Amino acid sequence: DDQPCHYDPQSSAANDTGFVDVPSGKERALMKAVAAVGPVSVAIDAGHESFQFYHSEELDHGVLVVGYGFEGEDVDGKKFWIVKN
């Protein structure tokens, strides 16, 4: 197809208003991004040893982090992420 792309803003379903670059492995930075801008799209590196018995062909995976929390009395408890697949 050699036709030029015709963009109509009235037909758009969503708008990108910006992004936050979260360095790989920086948990605190991801927590701050989720708190500041809301859900964050992340990639899971399934090459980690915790995936050693996974038998699918596709190892890397994208998910949406929508929140986080702590089990226990304070922030020193067990940390967890709330993720949509």
C-alpha positions as CSV (number, residue, x, y, z in Angstrom):
1,D,0.0,0.0,0.0
2,D,1.6,3.2,-1.2
3,Q,-1.1,5.6,0.2
4,P,0.0,8.2,2.8
5,C,-1.2,7.8,6.3
6,H,-4.1,10.2,7.2
7,Y,-4.3,11.0,10.9
8,D,-7.6,12.3,12.3
9,P,-7.3,13.4,16.0
10,Q,-11.1,13.1,16.3
11,S,-10.8,9.4,15.7
12,S,-8.1,8.6,18.3
13,A,-9.0,6.4,21.2
14,A,-6.1,7.4,23.4
15,N,-3.4,10.0,23.7
16,D,0.1,9.6,25.0
17,T,0.8,12.4,27.4
18,G,4.4,11.5,28.2
19,F,6.6,8.8,29.7
20,V,8.8,8.0,32.6
21,D,12.1,6.2,32.1
22,V,12.6,3.7,35.0
23,P,16.1,2.2,35.1
24,S,16.2,-1.6,35.0
25,G,16.3,-3.1,38.5
26,K,15.4,0.1,40.4
27,E,12.5,-0.9,42.5
28,R,12.2,2.4,44.3
29,A,12.1,4.3,41.0
30,L,9.3,2.0,39.7
31,M,7.3,2.6,43.0
32,K,7.7,6.4,42.5
33,A,6.6,6.2,38.9
34,V,3.5,4.1,39.7
35,A,2.6,6.6,42.5
36,A,3.2,9.7,40.3
37,V,1.8,8.7,36.9
38,G,-0.3,5.6,37.5
39,P,0.1,2.3,35.7
40,V,3.5,1.5,34.1
41,S,4.2,-0.9,31.3
42,V,7.1,-3.1,32.2
43,A,9.0,-6.0,30.6
44,I,9.8,-9.1,32.6
45,D,13.2,-10.7,31.8
46,A,12.3,-14.3,32.0
47,G,15.9,-15.4,31.6
48,H,16.3,-15.3,35.4
49,E,16.9,-18.6,37.1
50,S,13.4,-18.4,38.7
51,F,12.0,-19.3,35.3
52,Q,14.4,-22.2,34.7
53,F,11.6,-24.8,34.5
54,Y,9.3,-22.7,32.2
55,H,8.8,-24.6,28.9
56,S,7.1,-22.1,26.6
57,E,8.8,-20.7,23.6
58,E,8.3,-17.1,24.5
59,L,10.3,-16.1,27.6
60,D,10.2,-12.3,27.8
61,H,6.8,-10.8,28.6
62,G,5.2,-7.4,29.0
63,V,2.8,-6.6,31.9
64,L,1.2,-3.5,33.5
65,V,2.2,-2.6,37.0
66,V,-0.8,-0.9,38.6
67,G,0.2,-0.8,42.2
68,Y,2.4,-2.1,45.0
69,G,2.1,-2.8,48.7
70,F,3.7,-4.3,51.8
71,E,2.7,-7.2,54.0
72,G,3.1,-6.7,57.7
73,E,3.0,-3.8,60.0
74,D,5.2,-1.3,58.1
75,V,7.2,-0.8,54.9
76,D,9.8,-3.3,56.2
77,G,7.4,-6.2,55.6
78,K,7.3,-8.3,52.5
79,K,6.9,-6.2,49.4
80,F,4.6,-7.0,46.5
81,W,3.5,-5.6,43.1
82,I,0.0,-5.5,41.7
83,V,0.3,-6.5,38.1
84,K,-2.1,-7.0,35.2
85,N,-1.1,-9.6,32.6
